Amino acid sequence: AQSVTQPDIHITVSEGASLELRCNYSYGATPYLFWYVQSPGQGLQLLLKYFSGDTLVQGIKGFEAEFKRSQSSFNLRKPSVHWSDAAEYFCAVGARGTGFQKLVFGTGTRLLVSP
Amino acid sequence: DSGVTQTPKHLITATGQRVTLRCSPRSGDLSVYWYQQSLDQGLQFLIQYYNGEERAKGNILERFSAQQFPDLHSELNLSSLELGDSALYFCASSTSAGTGNTGELFFGEGSRLTVL
């Protein structure tokens, strides 16, 4: 079964600084990988996803993520953080051939943005 | 706005009671997923329905049940409630259940259940 680890529970970044949120997955084959963002009182919104092909994936709101098979990682990055990026970020992994049933989510990383 | 509607947004009830959470998926989406989000367990997959049929089951307790109706809305029934059932329950929908699925789940804003 697949699993996801987000090692950082909280991260604080200054506004304008760069951001990297870590995600490591465990799965026997090439997985489907996702990053979702949850703002307070809101549901989860998809930022980006990786299925195949180019390992650098561009998403919404200026986010990107890079799939590194050798490291089993799918880290999320943004070159310049805005105060509105403060939210909780979830990495998720889906198994191929299951129709994305049982998407497994990490425990999330809460991003705080300081002025 | 994801297009997924969940009601009620907040619910407070007592232990031992039964509640029903309702979800209307995005127009055209055939798959509905239920997730439970709690502080200690994180975001846990409960169950998935596709076009009225159960497709996958996750960490759903026997006290919980769900169904998807012909109009594709879904209900999650929670019975014999315990304090530990207090959580945010999310519904998500997607276009299909098979390999043609793009993988994007569209989440509602959740139903926050508090059991006292």
Interface residues (C-beta under 8 A of the other chain):
Chain A: Y32 F34 Y36 G41 Q42 G43 L44 Q45 L46 K49 F51 F90 G94 R96 G97 T98 G99 F100 Q101 K102 L103 V104 F105 G106 T107 G108
Chain B: S2 V4 S31 Y33 Y35 G42 L43 F45 Q48 R55 A56 G58 F90 A92 S94 S96 A97 G98 T99 N101 T102 G103 E104 L105 F106 F107 G108 E109 G110
